[in-house]
Amino acid sequence: MTRKNNEGQSPIGTLLPAAAGGLLITLLLMLAGAVLVRQGTLGEGVIAPCAFVFLGLGCAAAGFFAAKRAPGGKFVWAVGAGTLVFLLLLAAGAALLDQPVQIVRAAVSLLCALAASALGGFAGANMRKKKRYHHLKK
């Protein structure tokens, strides 16, 4: 019986699935927020704070997933996954919108993404793994 481990895993194999999961969560939350704004449940004044919350939750999820998959240095992997989510969203926004990127908003969003991914990575690194084969002796 062989055990699955992440020792020889490449950085892309660790970061890409985690960033994809975090990006998917972020986009789904933003879609739900857009539906709530369209229905009139959320006012226009709360769009920006909700966007930061959605970005934070997505980056925290990406950091969590990366820390769970990473072989070592889990904090670095988590922050890397959150940064990748931010960069993908920034690139998509810059490509789709005809407006210039506002540096201050981008910096605040980056800080939000870094803090949230660090928290998610901290949570993912400290999760106890259930020992599936603890009854078997070596």
Secondary structure as the mmCIF struct_conf table of DSSP 4:
data_model
#
loop_
_struct_conf.conf_type_id
_struct_conf.id
_struct_conf.beg_label_comp_id
_struct_conf.beg_label_asym_id
_struct_conf.beg_label_seq_id
_struct_conf.end_label_comp_id
_struct_conf.end_label_asym_id
_struct_conf.end_label_seq_id
HELX_LH_PP_P HELX_LH_PP_P1 THR A 2 LYS A 4
TURN_TY1_P TURN_TY1_P1 GLU A 7 GLY A 8
HELX_RH_AL_P HELX_RH_AL_P1 PRO A 11 GLN A 39
TURN_TY1_P TURN_TY1_P2 GLY A 40 GLY A 40
BEND BEND1 THR A 41 LEU A 42
HELX_RH_3T_P HELX_RH_3T_P1 GLU A 44 VAL A 46
HELX_RH_AL_P HELX_RH_AL_P2 ILE A 47 ARG A 69
BEND BEND2 PRO A 71 GLY A 72
HELX_RH_AL_P HELX_RH_AL_P3 LYS A 74 LEU A 96
BEND BEND3 ASP A 98 GLN A 99
HELX_LH_PP_P HELX_LH_PP_P2 PRO A 100 GLN A 102
HELX_RH_AL_P HELX_RH_AL_P4 ILE A 103 ALA A 125
TURN_TY1_P TURN_TY1_P3 ASN A 126 ASN A 126
HELX_LH_PP_P HELX_LH_PP_P3 MET A 127 LYS A 130
TURN_TY1_P TURN_TY1_P4 ARG A 132 HIS A 135
BEND BEND4 LEU A 136 LEU A 136
#
